[in-house]
Amino acid sequence: MPDFTSSVSNIQIQRGVGTSTNGGSAFGGSVNLNTNGLKSKKYVTLNNSVGSYNSLKNNIEFGTGLINGKWSFDGRLSSITSDGYIDRASSDLKSSYFSGGYYGETQSLKAIVFTGHERTYQAWNGVPQSFLDSLPTFNPYNYEDEVDDYRQTHYQLHYNKQFNTNTFLNFATHYTKGAGYYEQYKGDKYNSLLNYGSEENLADYALNDAIINGDTITTTNLIRRKWLDNDFYGITFSANHSTKKMNFILGGAANTYVGDHFGNVIWSELYSEMDHEYYRNKATKNDQNIYLKTDYSITEKLNLFADLQTRSIQYNFEGLNDDGTTAEQSVNLNFFNPKLGAFYSLNNNNAFYASYSVSNKEPNRNDYVESSPSSRPKHETVYDTEVGWKFNTKSMSLGINLYHMDYNNQLINTGEINDVGYSVHSNIKESYRKGIEVVYGVKITKNLNWNANLTLSDNKIVEHTEYIDNWDTGGKLEVHYENTDISFSPNIIAKSEINYKIKNLNTSWVFKHIGKQYIDNSESTDRMLDAYSVSGLLFSYSLKFKNIKDAKISLQVNNLLNNSYSNRAWVYRFISEGWNPVGSDPYTNADTDGYNMIGYFPQATRNYMLGITLGL
């Protein structure tokens, strides 16, 4: 959904177990987006930006305002292109948004259509550790069309009805169509800076061996496309009724997702131009939930709330039997996800709250498709307990939140191979995330504000076993761990933002700090991302012109101090006594336990974006 935020009025990010109104599977965290609301006056807004790495962003937003007090139509067209920081990691993004609505005294009907198309060059192999200082923009892919190409279109219809001052009904139906592929060159002659790369086995692509001059050829260089063709449709509803002391919401949803995965070989050195399909797998997921959400004011100061949700899932897919043969299979799951809490307002300045929530989440598609009924993973469950305090004055606000999230059967990648030969996620019995969150804001002067937040956390797997490939024997080395950090879970996250406004000039300085985080669940410093800090500046200046409602020039400076850092990485571990790949493969390094293949994702150094906005 390129540039979708240009059509969004509000974004809410919630950690922990989300409210049922955000969706049926708000597990661990959720994001709620609200599209732009009704604008009473007609408008045309042009937004144009140019920046580092040949980045260009252009969009036009327009709307009719309210016509005859009842009708309104809005739209947006967007284009974003960039060469990217990483070599050849270009992006070409197009999107549009259109809505039209009828607004009566007691009811409204709004139709929304938005679509996006992206074509981005692949850079997901990352950068070897030995290249981070000398070649931080290195990209091993050099085939011209090594791209990800995907289009998605959303159709939505929203109906709202007010029966009286206390009773409302909201109903929506939706359909999303997506289709796209990623294209890859597979074989040798991969990249001049990399010494590995080999031809692909014809049998892996359901291709027959070739006979050339009496020789049997079993491998070739080739180009493949892996496709995803998906459909997502359903309905959502909620009925709201309030009394003097209570508020009720009865809501739910019923959705269906159909995903068709298939792959084509479009070229090979042996067969030249071709369109050979070598796999296809289709799965259907039906997901229904219904919830009752209520809050009750016991006194003027004390409020209790409950959110009780039941959720049912039916998964149908082509999966594997215990003997490795394929067959149509199905999985049915039923969850109960309760959320309970209390809010106490001590006085005009102080308020306290507490909540307890339970949420369940099903394994993903690959976990089902690449396992048998005997090795199929279980669903995950999280138990989230939170207590907090809020303090507010006219010029200052402070919030402190304590949380403890206990996970049962959390799914992680341990490297274990299941009974049908796939390395999939495995359930671990116990893990947890706990910590403290502090949010602070103060109005220092009339023109100067400071906002900050800090999270200190402890994120642990109580006990698990990792399985490391042995390249000499074909077996696995089992390594047992206790009380290790969960991967990609920094123990400290901090942000500080200072905003200053004087007349037509707005300035903001933003500082962010992310603590160290581990690439896997072993808590080894050999597989760790260092802590990093990054800051940025934003300037915007409002201009006044005749016949122009709004004009603004902005300058954004990212990574102001030009820090070098990586915020993500991947790792693959193996052991071998008979082969040392360090000299031939820059992605591989040795440690005391064996070898690590690691790809890092360094972020852009200091960069700029200059923009101009004109409202007509």
C-alpha positions in Angstrom: 0.0 0.0 0.0 2.5 2.7 -1.1 1.8 6.2 0.3 -1.3 4.9 2.1 -0.6 7.1 5.1 -1.3 10.2 2.9 -5.0 9.0 3.1 -4.9 8.2 6.8 -6.0 10.5 9.6 -4.9 8.4 12.6 -2.5 5.5 13.3 -2.7 3.6 16.6 0.0 1.1 17.5 -0.7 -1.1 20.4 1.7 -3.5 22.1 0.3 -6.5 23.9 -3.2 -7.9 23.4 -5.2 -5.5 21.3 -8.9 -4.7 21.6 -11.3 -6.8 19.6 -12.4 -3.7 17.6 -8.9 -3.8 16.0 -9.4 -7.2 14.7 -9.8 -10.8 15.7 -6.1 -11.7 15.9 -4.5 -8.8 17.8 -1.7 -10.9 19.3 1.5 -9.3 20.7 0.8 -6.1 18.9 -1.6 -4.4 16.5 -1.8 -1.4 14.2 -5.1 0.4 13.6 -5.5 2.8 10.7 -8.3 5.3 10.2 -8.7 6.8 6.8 -9.4 10.5 6.3 -12.8 11.6 7.5 -15.4 14.0 6.0 -14.0 17.3 4.7 -16.7 20.0 4.4 -14.9 22.2 1.8 -13.5 21.3 -1.6 -9.7 21.1 -1.9 -6.8 20.3 -4.1 -3.4 19.6 -2.5 -0.1 19.0 -4.3 2.8 17.3 -2.5 6.2 17.0 -4.1 9.5 15.9 -2.6 13.0 15.2 -3.8 15.8 13.7 -1.8 18.9 11.6 -1.6 19.4 8.5 -3.7 17.4 10.1 -6.5 14.3 9.8 -4.4 11.1 11.4 -5.8 7.7 11.5 -4.2 4.7 13.2 -5.9 1.1 13.1 -5.0 -2.1 15.0 -5.6 -5.0 14.9 -3.1 -8.4 16.3 -4.1 -12.0 16.4 -2.8 -15.4 17.9 -3.5 -16.2 18.9 0.0 -19.8 18.4 1.1 -22.2 18.6 -1.9 -25.8 19.7 -1.0 -25.0 18.8 2.6 -25.1 15.0 1.8 -22.4 13.9 -0.7 -18.6 13.9 -0.7 -15.9 12.5 -3.0 -12.2 12.3 -2.3 -9.1 11.0 -4.2 -5.4 10.7 -4.3 -2.8 9.7 -6.9 0.8 9.0 -5.8 4.2 8.1 -7.3 7.3 7.2 -5.4 10.7 6.3 -6.9 14.2 5.9 -5.5 17.5 4.3 -6.3 17.8 3.2 -2.7 20.8 3.2 -0.4 21.9 -0.4 -1.2 23.3 -1.0 -4.7 20.6 -1.5 -7.3 17.9 -1.6 -4.5 15.6 0.7 -6.5 11.9 1.1 -5.9 9.0 2.2 -8.2 5.8 2.6 -6.3 2.4 3.7 -7.6 -0.9 4.0 -5.7 -4.3 5.6 -5.8 -7.2 6.2 -3.4 -10.8 7.1 -4.1 -13.8 7.4 -1.9 -17.4 8.6 -2.2 -20.0 8.8 0.5 -23.6 9.8 1.3 -24.1 11.5 4.7 -27.6 11.7 6.0 -28.9 12.9 9.3 -28.9 9.4 10.9 -27.0 7.2 8.5 -24.0 7.3 6.1 -22.7 5.1 3.3 -19.1 5.3 2.1 -17.3 3.4 -0.6 -13.5 3.2 -0.7 -11.2 1.8 -3.4 -7.4 2.0 -3.0 -4.7 0.2 -5.0 -1.0 0.0 -5.0 1.7 -1.5 -7.2 5.3 -2.0 -6.3 8.3 -3.1 -8.3 11.4 -3.2 -6.1 14.9 -4.7 -6.7 15.8 -7.4 -4.3 18.4 -6.8 -1.6 17.3 -9.3 1.0 20.6 -11.2 1.2 22.1 -8.4 3.2 25.7 -7.3 3.5 28.6 -9.6 4.8 30.1 -8.5 8.1 33.5 -8.1 6.4 32.0 -5.6 3.9 30.2 -3.4 6.4 33.1 -0.8 6.7 34.4 -0.9 3.1 31.3 -1.9 1.0 28.2 -1.1 3.2 26.0 -0.8 0.1 27.0 -4.2 -1.4 24.2 -6.2 -3.0 25.1 -9.7 -4.3 22.2 -9.7 -6.8 23.1 -8.3 -10.2 20.6 -9.9 -12.6 18.7 -7.0 -14.2 15.2 -8.2 -13.2 15.9 -9.6 -9.8 12.7 -7.9 -8.6 9.6 -8.2 -6.4 6.5 -7.1 -8.4 3.2 -7.0 -6.7 -0.2 -5.3 -7.0 -3.0 -5.2 -4.4 -6.4 -3.5 -4.7 -8.9 -3.0 -1.8 -12.6 -2.5 -2.2 -14.6 -1.5 0.9 -18.2 -0.4 1.7 -19.0 1.1 5.1 -22.5 1.7 6.4 -23.3 3.5 9.7 -26.7 3.9 11.2 -27.8 5.9 14.3 -31.1 4.7 15.7 -31.2 7.2 18.6 -28.7 9.0 20.7 -27.7 5.8 22.5 -27.7 3.2 19.7 -25.5 2.9 16.7 -24.8 0.2 14.0 -21.6 -0.1 11.9 -21.3 -2.5 9.0 -18.6 -3.0 6.4 -17.9 -5.5 3.6 -14.6 -5.7 1.9 -12.7 -7.5 -0.9 -8.9 -7.4 -1.5 -7.3 -8.8 -4.7 -3.5 -9.3 -4.8 -1.2 -10.8 -7.4 2.5 -10.7 -7.9 5.8 -12.5 -8.1 9.5 -12.2 -7.3 11.9 -13.1 -10.0 15.3 -14.7 -9.4 18.4 -15.8 -11.4 19.6 -19.1 -10.0 22.9 -20.7 -10.9 26.6 -19.9 -11.2 28.2 -16.7 -12.5 26.2 -15.1 -9.7 28.4 -12.2 -8.7 32.0 -11.3 -9.3 32.6 -10.6 -5.6 31.2 -13.9 -4.5 32.9 -17.2 -5.1 30.0 -19.5 -4.5 27.0 -20.3 -6.8 26.2 -23.5 -8.6 23.8 -24.6 -11.3 20.3 -25.8 -10.3 19.2 -29.4 -10.4 16.7 -30.0 -13.2 14.8 -32.5 -11.0 14.1 -29.8 -8.4 12.0 -28.0 -11.1 10.3 -31.1 -12.5 12.4 -30.8 -15.6 13.8 -33.8 -17.5 17.5 -34.3 -17.9 18.9 -33.1 -21.2 21.1 -35.2 -23.6 23.7 -33.1 -25.4 26.3 -34.7 -27.6 25.7 -38.0 -25.8 26.2 -36.4 -22.4 23.4 -36.4 -19.8 23.0 -32.9 -18.4 21.3 -32.7 -14.9 21.9 -29.1 -14.0 21.4 -25.6 -15.6 21.4 -21.9 -14.9 17.8 -20.7 -14.9 15.4 -17.8 -14.1 12.3 -18.5 -12.0 9.3 -16.6 -10.8 7.5 -17.4 -7.5 3.9 -16.2 -7.7 1.3 -15.3 -5.1 -2.3 -14.9 -6.3 -4.6 -14.1 -3.4 -8.1 -13.1 -2.5 -9.4 -11.8 0.8 -13.0 -10.9 1.5 -15.5 -10.7 4.3 -17.7 -8.6 6.6 -17.3 -6.8 9.9 -20.0 -5.3 12.1 -20.5 -3.7 15.5 -23.6 -2.5 17.4 -23.2 0.1 20.1 -25.6 0.8 22.9 -25.0 3.1 25.9 -26.9 3.9 29.1 -26.1 6.3 31.8 -23.5 4.0 33.4 -22.8 1.3 30.8 -21.7 1.0 27.2 -22.1 -2.2 25.2 -20.5 -3.2 21.9 -21.5 -6.4 20.2 -19.3 -7.0 17.1 -17.6 -9.5 15.0 -16.3 -10.4 11.6 -16.2 -13.3 9.1 -13.4 -13.4 6.6 -12.0 -15.7 4.0 -8.5 -15.7 2.6 -7.6 -17.8 -0.5 -3.9 -17.9 -1.4 -2.6 -19.6 -4.5 1.2 -20.1 -4.5 2.9 -21.3 -7.7 6.3 -21.1 -9.5 7.4 -20.9 -13.1 10.8 -21.3 -14.8 10.8 -18.7 -17.5 14.3 -19.3 -18.9 17.2 -21.7 -18.7 20.4 -22.2 -20.6 19.2 -25.5 -21.8 15.6 -24.6 -22.9 15.9 -20.8 -23.5 12.5 -19.2 -23.5 9.9 -21.2 -21.6 7.0 -21.0 -19.2 7.2 -24.2 -17.1 5.2 -24.4 -13.9 7.1 -26.6 -11.3 4.9 -26.3 -8.2 1.5 -25.1 -7.1 -0.1 -25.0 -3.7 -3.4 -23.5 -2.7 -4.8 -22.8 0.8 -8.0 -21.4 2.1 -8.4 -19.9 5.5 -11.8 -19.0 7.0 -11.8 -16.8 10.1 -14.8 -15.8 12.2 -15.0 -13.9 15.5 -17.7 -12.4 17.7 -17.2 -10.3 20.8 -19.0 -8.5 23.5 -17.3 -5.4 24.8 -18.6 -3.5 27.8 -17.6 -0.9 30.3 -19.4 -0.1 33.5 -19.1 3.1 35.7 -19.5 1.8 39.2 -18.8 5.3 40.6 -17.7 8.6 39.1 -14.1 7.5 39.7 -14.1 3.8 39.1 -14.8 2.1 35.7 -14.6 -1.6 34.9 -14.4 -3.0 31.4 -14.6 -6.4 29.7 -13.9 -7.6 26.2 -14.9 -11.2 25.6 -14.2 -12.7 22.2 -14.6 -16.1 20.6 -12.7 -16.9 17.4 -12.9 -19.9 15.0 -10.5 -20.8 12.2 -10.8 -23.4 9.5 -7.7 -24.0 7.4 -7.8 -26.1 4.2 -4.6 -26.8 2.3 -2.6 -29.3 0.4 -0.3 -30.7 3.1 2.0 -33.7 3.8 1.1 -37.0 5.4 3.4 -38.8 7.8 4.9 -40.8 4.9 5.7 -37.7 2.9 2.9 -38.0 0.4 0.6 -35.0 -0.2 -3.1 -34.8 0.5 -5.9 -32.3 1.1 -5.9 -31.5 4.8 -7.8 -29.3 7.2 -7.3 -27.8 10.6 -10.0 -26.4 12.9 -9.2 -24.1 15.8 -11.4 -22.4 18.4 -10.2 -19.7 20.7 -11.6 -17.8 23.6 -9.8 -14.4 24.1 -10.9 -12.5 27.3 -9.8 -9.1 28.3 -10.7 -7.6 31.7 -9.6 -4.3 33.4 -10.3 -1.4 35.6 -9.7 2.3 35.5 -9.7 4.5 38.6 -9.6 8.3 38.4 -8.2 9.5 41.7 -8.6 13.2 40.9 -8.2 15.6 38.0 -4.5 14.9 37.8 -4.1 11.2 38.7 -5.5 8.0 37.2 -4.7 4.3 37.7 -5.5 1.3 35.6 -5.0 -2.5 35.4 -5.8 -5.1 32.9 -5.5 -8.8 32.2 -5.8 -10.3 28.7 -5.5 -13.6 26.9 -4.9 -14.0 23.2 -4.3 -17.1 21.0 -2.7 -17.2 17.6 -2.6 -20.0 15.0 0.6 -21.1 13.2 1.2 -19.6 9.8 0.8 -21.2 6.4 4.3 -22.7 6.1 4.0 -24.2 9.5 1.0 -26.2 8.3 2.0 -26.9 4.7 5.5 -28.0 5.6 4.6 -30.4 8.4 2.6 -33.6 8.9 -0.3 -34.1 11.3 2.2 -35.7 13.7 4.7 -32.8 13.7 2.2 -30.0 13.2 3.0 -27.1 15.7 0.5 -26.0 18.3 -1.1 -22.5 18.5 0.5 -19.8 20.6 -1.0 -18.2 23.7 -0.1 -15.0 25.5 -1.2 -13.9 29.0 -0.8 -10.1 29.3 -0.9 -8.4 32.7 -0.6 -4.6 32.8 -0.8 -1.9 35.5 -0.2 1.8 35.1 -0.5 5.4 36.3 -1.3 8.6 34.4 -0.5 12.1 35.7 -1.6 15.2 33.8 -1.5 19.0 34.4 -2.0 21.9 32.0 1.6 21.8 30.9 2.9 18.3 31.7 1.8 14.7 31.2 3.4 11.5 32.6 2.5 7.9 32.1 4.1 4.8 33.6 3.1 1.3 32.5 4.3 -2.0 33.9 3.6 -5.2 31.8 4.2 -8.9 31.9 3.5 -11.0 28.9 3.7 -14.8 29.5 3.9 -16.9 26.3 2.8 -20.5 26.1 4.0 -22.5 23.0 5.6 -19.5 21.4 6.8 -20.5 17.9 10.5 -19.9 17.1 12.9 -21.3 14.5 15.2 -23.7 16.3 16.7 -25.4 13.2 15.0 -28.7 14.0 13.9 -30.8 11.0 10.5 -32.3 11.3 9.4 -35.8 10.2 8.9 -34.8 6.6 12.3 -33.1 6.2 11.4 -29.4 6.6 13.0 -26.9 9.0 9.9 -25.1 10.5 9.0 -23.2 13.6 8.9 -25.2 16.8 6.9 -24.6 20.0 8.8 -23.6 23.2 6.9 -24.2 26.4 7.8 -21.0 28.3 8.9 -17.5 27.4 8.0 -14.0 28.5 8.4 -10.3 27.9 8.2 -7.9 30.9 9.1 -4.3 31.4 8.3 -0.7 32.2 7.2 2.0 29.7 7.5 5.7 30.5 5.9 8.4 28.4 6.6 12.1 29.2 5.5 15.3 27.7 6.0 18.9 28.8 5.2 22.4 27.4 8.4 24.2 28.4 7.3 27.6 26.9 4.6 28.8 24.6 6.6 27.7 21.6 8.7 24.9 23.0 7.6 21.3 23.7 9.4 18.2 24.7 8.1 14.6 24.4 10.0 11.5 25.4 9.4 7.8 25.9 11.5 5.0 27.4 11.0 1.2 27.5 13.1 -1.0 29.7 12.4 -4.7 29.2 13.5 -8.3 29.8 12.6 -10.7 27.1 13.5 -14.3 27.7 13.1 -17.9 26.6 13.2 -20.0 29.7 14.5 -23.2 28.0 15.0 -24.4 24.5 17.2 -26.6 22.2 18.8 -25.4 19.1 19.6 -27.8 16.2 22.7 -26.9 14.2 23.5 -28.6 10.8 26.6 -30.8 10.6 27.8 -30.6 7.0 30.1 -33.6 7.5 27.6 -36.1 8.7 24.3 -34.6 7.5 23.0 -34.8 11.1 22.3 -32.2 13.7 24.2 -30.9 16.7 21.8 -30.3 19.7 22.7 -27.3 21.9 20.6 -26.7 25.0 20.0 -23.1 26.3 18.4 -21.7 29.4 17.2 -18.2 30.1 18.3 -16.6 26.8 17.1 -13.4 25.2 14.4 -13.6 22.5 15.9 -12.6 19.2 15.4 -9.0 18.0 14.2 -7.9 21.4 16.3 -4.9 22.7 16.2 -4.4 26.4 16.1 -0.6 26.0 14.2 1.6 23.5 14.2 5.4 23.9 13.0 8.4 22.0 13.2 12.1 22.6 11.5 14.8 20.5 11.8 18.6 20.8 9.5 20.8 18.9 9.9 24.5 18.5 7.5 26.9 16.7 8.0 30.6 16.0 5.6 32.4 13.7 5.6 30.4 10.4 8.6 28.2 11.2 8.2 24.7 12.8 11.3 22.7 13.8 11.7 19.3 15.3 14.7 17.3 16.6 14.2 13.6 17.1 16.6 11.2 18.8 16.1 7.5 19.0 18.2 4.8 20.8 17.8 1.0 20.3 19.8 -1.3 22.6 21.7 -4.3 21.5 19.7 -7.2 20.1 20.5 -10.8 19.2 20.0 -12.2 15.7 19.0 -15.7 17.1 17.9 -17.1 20.4 21.4 -18.2 21.6 22.3 -14.8 23.2 25.7 -15.0 21.7 27.7 -11.9 21.0 28.9 -13.5 17.8 25.4 -13.1 16.5 24.4 -9.7 17.8 23.4 -6.3 16.5 25.2 -3.5 18.4 23.2 -0.8 20.1 22.7 2.3 18.0 21.5 5.9 18.2 20.1 8.0 15.4 18.7 11.5 15.2 17.1 13.7 12.7 15.9 17.3 12.0 12.7 18.5 10.4 12.0 22.1 9.3 8.8 23.3 7.8 7.9 26.9 6.9 4.5 28.1 5.9 4.1 30.6 3.1 1.3 32.9 2.1 0.4 33.5 -1.6 -2.7 35.0 -3.2 -5.2 32.4 -4.3 -3.3 29.6 -2.5 -4.9 28.4 0.7 -1.9 26.7 2.1 1.8 26.6 1.1 4.6 24.9 3.0 8.3 24.1 2.4 9.9 21.3 4.4 13.3 19.9 4.8 14.0 16.6 6.5 17.5 15.5 7.6 17.7 11.8 8.5 20.6 10.3 10.4 21.9 13.7 11.2 25.2 12.5 12.8 25.9 10.2 9.9 26.1 7.1 12.1 26.8 3.6 10.6 24.4 1.0 12.0 22.4 -2.1 11.1 18.9 -2.7 12.4 18.3 -6.2 11.1 20.2 -9.3 10.1 19.8 -13.0 9.3 21.9 -16.0 10.4 22.4 -19.6 9.5 24.7 -21.8 11.7 26.5 -25.0 10.8 29.5 -27.1 11.9 32.1 -28.8 9.7 35.6 -30.3 10.4 36.2 -31.2 6.8 35.5 -27.9 5.1 36.4 -24.3 6.0 34.3 -21.9 3.9 35.6 -18.6 5.4 38.1 -17.9 2.7 35.6 -18.5 -0.2 32.4 -17.1 1.2 32.4 -13.5 2.6 29.0 -14.2 4.4 30.6 -16.9 6.5 32.7 -16.3 9.7 33.9 -18.7 12.3 33.3 -18.8 16.1 34.2 -21.2 18.9 31.0 -23.3 18.1 31.3 -23.6 14.3 30.4 -21.3 11.5 27.9 -18.5 11.0 26.5 -17.3 7.7 25.3 -13.7 8.4 23.8 -11.0 6.3 23.4 -7.5 7.8 21.1 -4.7 6.7 23.0 -1.4 7.1 20.8 1.6 7.1 21.3 4.8 5.1 23.9 7.4 6.2 22.9 11.0 6.4 20.3 11.8 3.8 17.9 14.6 2.9 14.3 15.1 1.7 13.1 18.5 0.5 9.4 19.0 0.0 6.8 21.5 -1.1 3.1 21.4 -0.4 0.5 23.6 -2.2 -3.1 23.7 -1.1 -5.4 25.2 -3.8 
